[in-house]
């Protein structure tokens, strides 16, 4: 069995292989980008869900304490004060700008 191929046929075959490889790589890149976008969206939805669940729990406990008055004010203070402390701590950490000061080397000027 012999193959009688011309130079043009070999070049055309090589061109087809190059195009197939190029299309395959482009598809892989597109799939990777789509997977990354899906993960980002899922992370955002997961964070949103956790925030809404936490807020619902806090509001539910606060509603129970306020609608069923206790004999002392400690329950109301705990139901309203603790979530306020946690949220202020979280907001303070999120909004605080921290810097890393590098010690100056000998001879450095500012």
N, C-alpha and C positions, 0 to 999 in steps of 0.2 A: 504494500500500500504506500503510494507516494503522494505527496502533496505538491501540486504545482501552483504556487502562489506568486503573484507578481508583487513588486515593491508597493504598488498602490494599494493592493489588498491588505498587505501587512500594516501599512500606515493607517488605513481605514480601521482595521481591527484595533490597533493601538489607540487611535482616537476615540473609538467607542468605549474602550476600557477606561480611558482617562475621564470621559464624560460620566460614565457610570460611577466611578470613584468619587467624582466631584458632587454628583447628585446625592450619593449615599452620605457623604460628609455633611452636606448642607442639611439633609434631613435629620441627621444626628444632632447637629447644632440647634436646629429648630426645636427638636424634641427636648433637648436639655434646657433651652430657654423657657419652653412651656412648663416643664416640671418645676423650674425655679420660680416662675410666676405663681404656679399653683401652691407651692410651699409657702411663699410669702403671703398669699391670700389666706391660706389655712392658718398661718401664725396669727394674722390680724384677727381672723374670726375667733380663734381660740382665746386670744387676749380679751377680745370684746365679750365673749361668753363668760370668762372668769370674772371680769369686772362687773358685768351685770348680775351674775350670781352672788358675788360678794356684797354688792349694793343691796340686792334683794334680801339677803340674810340680815344685814344691818338694819334696814328699814323695818323688816318684820319684827325683830327683837325690840326696836325702839317703839313701834306701834303697840306691841303687847304690853310693854312697861308703862306707856303713857295711858292707854285705855283701861288698864287694870291697875288702879293706883295702889301703891304699896303703903305700908304704915310709916315707913321712913323714906327719906329722900335719897338714900344711898343707891337704891336701884335705878332711879331716874338719872342720878349723876353718872353711874357706871354705864347705863345704856346710851347716854348722850355724850359723855366725856371720853370714853375709851375709843370709839370710832373717830372722834375729832382728833385725838392724839395720834392715832395711826395715820390718818390722812394728812395731818400737818407734817408728820415725820417724813412721809413719802414725798410730799410736795417739796419740802425743804431739801431733801436729798436730790430730787430731780432738778431743782432750780439753782442749786449751789454750784458755782463755778470753782473748780479746784485747779491749781497750777502746781507744776513741779519746778521748784527753783533749783537750778544747778549751781553748785558752789563755783565761785570764780577761781580761775587758775591764776597763778602768779603772773602778773604783767597784763592781765586782761583789763580793758577799760570799759566803762559803761557810758 
